[in-house]
Amino acid sequence: MSKIAIVRIAGDVGKSGEINSTLKMLNLKRKFSCSVLENTKANMGMVKKVKDFATYGEIGEDTLKVLQQKRGKKNKKFFSLHPPIKGFERKGTKKSFKEGGALGYRGEKINDLLKRMI
């Protein structure tokens, strides 16, 4: 089964309690935190619920190894990352990835973002 990486882009201000609790269940308690999950129906339901506050995609094995080596601490459930080198996409953090922004599903391109954030 493939794994997906989800990275929280937005902070806490202005979010409903339901969205905040879903983000906490995904171990995304802070901005620029990353969580690696199994690609199951239940996990994807939670991810799609918070797609307007995070970005996600299929993570490669080599990117996962680098993430665990460089950013992994005692707690392997989530990783604290830096803001991306050279910033997010051109249209910023309020538009979807398909529209040229940073939010939502980005497929294999999540690996490029994670490498810039490690």
Secondary structure as the mmCIF struct_conf table of DSSP 4:
data_model
#
loop_
_struct_conf.conf_type_id
_struct_conf.id
_struct_conf.beg_label_comp_id
_struct_conf.beg_label_asym_id
_struct_conf.beg_label_seq_id
_struct_conf.end_label_comp_id
_struct_conf.end_label_asym_id
_struct_conf.end_label_seq_id
STRN STRN1 LYS A 3 ARG A 8
BEND BEND1 ALA A 10 ALA A 10
BEND BEND2 ASP A 12 ASP A 12
TURN_TY1_P TURN_TY1_P1 VAL A 13 GLY A 14
HELX_RH_AL_P HELX_RH_AL_P1 GLY A 17 MET A 25
TURN_TY1_P TURN_TY1_P2 LEU A 26 ASN A 27
BEND BEND3 ARG A 30 ARG A 30
TURN_TY1_P TURN_TY1_P3 LYS A 31 PHE A 32
STRN STRN2 SER A 33 GLU A 38
HELX_RH_AL_P HELX_RH_AL_P2 LYS A 41 LYS A 49
TURN_TY1_P TURN_TY1_P4 VAL A 50 PHE A 53
STRN STRN3 ALA A 54 GLU A 58
HELX_LH_PP_P HELX_LH_PP_P1 ILE A 59 GLY A 60
HELX_RH_AL_P HELX_RH_AL_P3 GLU A 61 ARG A 71
BEND BEND4 LYS A 74 LYS A 74
BEND BEND5 LYS A 77 LYS A 77
STRN STRN4 PHE A 78 SER A 80
HELX_LH_PP_P HELX_LH_PP_P2 HIS A 82 PRO A 84
TURN_TY1_P TURN_TY1_P5 ILE A 85 LYS A 86
BEND BEND6 PHE A 88 PHE A 88
TURN_TY1_P TURN_TY1_P6 ARG A 90 LYS A 91
BEND BEND7 THR A 93 LYS A 95
STRN STRN5 SER A 96 SER A 96
HELX_RH_3T_P HELX_RH_3T_P1 PHE A 97 GLU A 99
TURN_TY1_P TURN_TY1_P7 GLY A 100 GLY A 100
BEND BEND8 GLY A 101 ALA A 102
STRN STRN6 LEU A 103 LEU A 103
STRN STRN7 GLY A 104 TYR A 105
HELX_RH_3T_P HELX_RH_3T_P2 GLY A 107 LYS A 109
HELX_RH_AL_P HELX_RH_AL_P4 ILE A 110 MET A 117
#
